[in-house]
Amino acid sequence: MDEQLISSLRRAVATSPDDIHLRLLLGQLLLKNGEATEAITLAASILQLSPGSLDARQLMNDAFAAPATVEASAQPTGQAEHATAEPLLTETSEAAETTAAAEPADAAGGADATDGASNSEARAGSNAEPDNTPNPGGTGTGTDIDSLTGTDVDSAIDDGTDEPGTEPAFDWSAAENDVHELAQPMFVDSEPSVTPGSSFDIERSVVTLADVGGMKSIKDRLNAAFLAPLRNPELRKLYAKSLKGGLLMYGPPGCGKTFIARAIAGELGAHFLSVGLADILDPMLGNSEQNVHEAFQLARREAPCVIFFDEIDALGQRRSQTRNSALRGTVNQLLTELDGVADQNEGVFVLAATNQPWDVDPALRRPGRFDRTVLVLPPDEEARESIFRYHLQHRPVEGIELQALARASGGLSGADIAYVCEVAAERALIDSATTGLLRMISMKDVTEALAEVTPSTSSWLDSARNVVLFGDDDGTYAELKAYLKKAKRL
Amino acid sequence: MTEHAAKPEDAALTHARTYLSLGKPADALRALAPHLASNPDDDRGLCLASQAHLVAGEPARALDAAQHAAALTPDNEWAWRLVALSYSKLGHHPEARAAAATAQSIAPQLWVTHAQVAQVDIAAKRITPESQNAAREATRLAPMEPDAHLTVGNVALAQHDWATAESAFRSALRLEPEHPAARNNLSLVMLRQGKAGSAAAGFVDILANDPDSEVAVRNLRAVAAVALRHIHFILWVAFAVVTVAFSSASESDNSPMYGMVWSEFLAGVAAVSGIVVVVYVLRLRRSAGARFGQFVRSVPRLDHLLTAWAGLLVADYLLMVAACFTSVHWAQLLYLFAGAVLVAGSIVVILRRNRARVRL
């Protein structure tokens, strides 16, 4: 009976995901039915929707008590703590498992999940390692079976489909499965089957600059340098302003360059095509260049489109610095595509981001290419407040003073702030798991986490200082120089 | 079409090599991981992994991978060189030397094996005739390879043979003008030869091209320290002369020195020491060329202790000048202060040295 009820409630929750009472009821039933883990997940989801819900806290505590009492008796303390800590992580751990299951090859190779491989890198990985194992249903295997059995394939299939009452037809699929390891395919590809450039994902960006918290000076600069001419075709014509050329964003890592690129695409109502080093690099001779070409072709087909080159310093490294001829060719191809012919790049907006603009080939920064630069600095106070809000809003929090956190987190990047929130959540989680009593993430958790985290931008700012001191003869980094002076780093 | 094709395993290795050439060891290791999972005994993959670990600053892991590769293919000189390099980074110099010698015996026709022997000896700070011969053999086998000349230069540098070192580094730079190690080491030779200005210009050039170069920043600080030490020495001499000459004087005309009066003598010493300092700075400026301004402006930003030291030296000189215009009593007092300031400067030098040791 309970099973049927639970099943009905599950459907109801799926239909009305915001109905807290329904979720609560389902959670209670699940707990009663011995499914404590799922009950905890539900309680956590209720707390995300309504952090103050006492019923949800009670459900969480009850659910905690259920498995802990069972396992604590059988396991040493540490293991029991682990067992109790696990359910709170359900969302994250499920996501991790799904990823691992989807990419067994990478996981088997120990593909450094801790390094946080990006999706694009994962895609490139799958490109580099095409599945060349024989396909049981493939042409080669089928032909072999035919020759082995000496029967007429067509007639056998006809027998099986047209006359259901007769003897069951020979099961060709089963036979293929039986022998596919013995019979090798007749023809195999010596090259990976993935064609160059086929791994690019194009998307429609839904974020705009309004979604970027604070950072007013950057938005103003983007408007002046890039967006205003695009939005005002009449004025553009009046002043004979060319649309040629791209925008290079530079700054310390983790400060939102990629997010801003998406926001620009959103502002322009354009498609967004993100291109990383791993999407381009290909060991086959000429394929890297072909990938660059394909990326531009795709952007041209999908115009209006923002094509965004992440880590352009790697892709467009100074040719004098690299002995790698493949990379030299890639830079040349990139230059060719940027220059385009006639109005080939009409509607294609080229953006790039780098942490090290000083390593970018100077040819890429000439007029008509990445001739406009925007320095994306660590977030200002307003932006930090937004970032804290974003990372805490879906967590069970209480008494968080966002303004105080924003004031206390000067110099941190967006990624640093995300990490602070992670650490704070971890503290509350471990505490809840240890005591068995659910508690919210408090201001104290966040401030203590804040004290633990040092700005990851420091080393970048040291390098930037050297650039300003020794490598800025032409005033390219005037904006950076002004910032460093203001930050008393110069 | 097929001649350009590569097997998937080769593709992984090529990817790893490309990432290594971009200075991205983590990406190289990520590219290698699936390959090594399916081919755990591929010595080329293991060697690349070892190389990536070395670039990532993980010599222990590099050693594991290289030893595995060497065990699988004992005649693979690359694996032995990596073993040598890993041991060398770990400070196990005898083992490093033995591995380098193995590589050398496996492939005596390859210049890199000879260069490796010399490099291991340089790291061990134990230059022998064998090291010199190995470096020379490397350049004989590969006269157009800048790294071979760099090795000769490094051996000479370790032996304080400045002329040979300079010539070797210049040869490397003729072959590859942007070679960062050759440029750095040439500037170091200049510094050791007392050409602080040229050295400063060299390090500033390196930093202009590679702002991440920690070595160049350290060396630039060293140049500034050398310059300040010169000035400090000049001021110590001036202070000592005045102290010895007038330690017992009590009147302004009570001078044991060629009948000169206090103030005239003090003014003379201040002027002479000032001129010597100015001449030294002008020489620095001339040899540093256009980079001098950047060098001087950079010092306060690179090292606060250096700034404090320079400030103390300026204060000391001002005290010495002020002493020329006061009574004997005040002049003696000001010189006492000047002496204290010079001692404080020496304390700053000691603090800097200790800080450098702690960093190492």
Chai-1 contact restraints between the chains, C-beta under 6 A:
chainA,res_idxA,chainB,res_idxB,connection_type,confidence,min_distance_angstrom,max_distance_angstrom,comment,restraint_id
A,A105,B,P34,contact,1.0,0.0,6.0,A-B,restraint_1
A,A108,B,A37,contact,1.0,0.0,6.0,A-B,restraint_2
A,G109,B,A33,contact,1.0,0.0,6.0,A-B,restraint_3
A,G109,B,P34,contact,1.0,0.0,6.0,A-B,restraint_4
A,G109,B,A37,contact,1.0,0.0,6.0,A-B,restraint_5
A,G110,B,A33,contact,1.0,0.0,6.0,A-B,restraint_6
A,A111,B,R30,contact,1.0,0.0,6.0,A-B,restraint_7
A,A111,B,A33,contact,1.0,0.0,6.0,A-B,restraint_8
A,D112,B,R30,contact,1.0,0.0,6.0,A-B,restraint_9
A,D115,B,A26,contact,1.0,0.0,6.0,A-B,restraint_10
A,A128,B,A11,contact,1.0,0.0,6.0,A-B,restraint_11
A,A128,B,H15,contact,1.0,0.0,6.0,A-B,restraint_12
A,E129,B,P8,contact,1.0,0.0,6.0,A-B,restraint_13
A,E129,B,P34,contact,1.0,0.0,6.0,A-B,restraint_14
A,S190,B,T2,contact,1.0,0.0,6.0,A-B,restraint_15
A,S190,B,A5,contact,1.0,0.0,6.0,A-B,restraint_16
A,E191,B,A5,contact,1.0,0.0,6.0,A-B,restraint_17
A,L281,B,T18,contact,1.0,0.0,6.0,A-B,restraint_18
A,P283,B,A6,contact,1.0,0.0,6.0,A-B,restraint_19
A,P283,B,A11,contact,1.0,0.0,6.0,A-B,restraint_20
A,P283,B,T14,contact,1.0,0.0,6.0,A-B,restraint_21
A,P283,B,H15,contact,1.0,0.0,6.0,A-B,restraint_22
A,L285,B,H4,contact,1.0,0.0,6.0,A-B,restraint_23
A,A314,B,L22,contact,1.0,0.0,6.0,A-B,restraint_24
A,S320,B,E178,contact,1.0,0.0,6.0,A-B,restraint_25
A,N324,B,S21,contact,1.0,0.0,6.0,A-B,restraint_26
A,W358,B,P211,contact,1.0,0.0,6.0,A-B,restraint_27
A,S463,B,P211,contact,1.0,0.0,6.0,A-B,restraint_28
A,S463,B,D212,contact,1.0,0.0,6.0,A-B,restraint_29
A,N466,B,L207,contact,1.0,0.0,6.0,A-B,restraint_30
A,N466,B,P211,contact,1.0,0.0,6.0,A-B,restraint_31
A,V467,B,P211,contact,1.0,0.0,6.0,A-B,restraint_32
A,L469,B,S298,contact,1.0,0.0,6.0,A-B,restraint_33
A,F470,B,V204,contact,1.0,0.0,6.0,A-B,restraint_34
A,F470,B,L207,contact,1.0,0.0,6.0,A-B,restraint_35
A,F470,B,A208,contact,1.0,0.0,6.0,A-B,restraint_36
A,F470,B,Q294,contact,1.0,0.0,6.0,A-B,restraint_37
A,G471,B,A208,contact,1.0,0.0,6.0,A-B,restraint_38
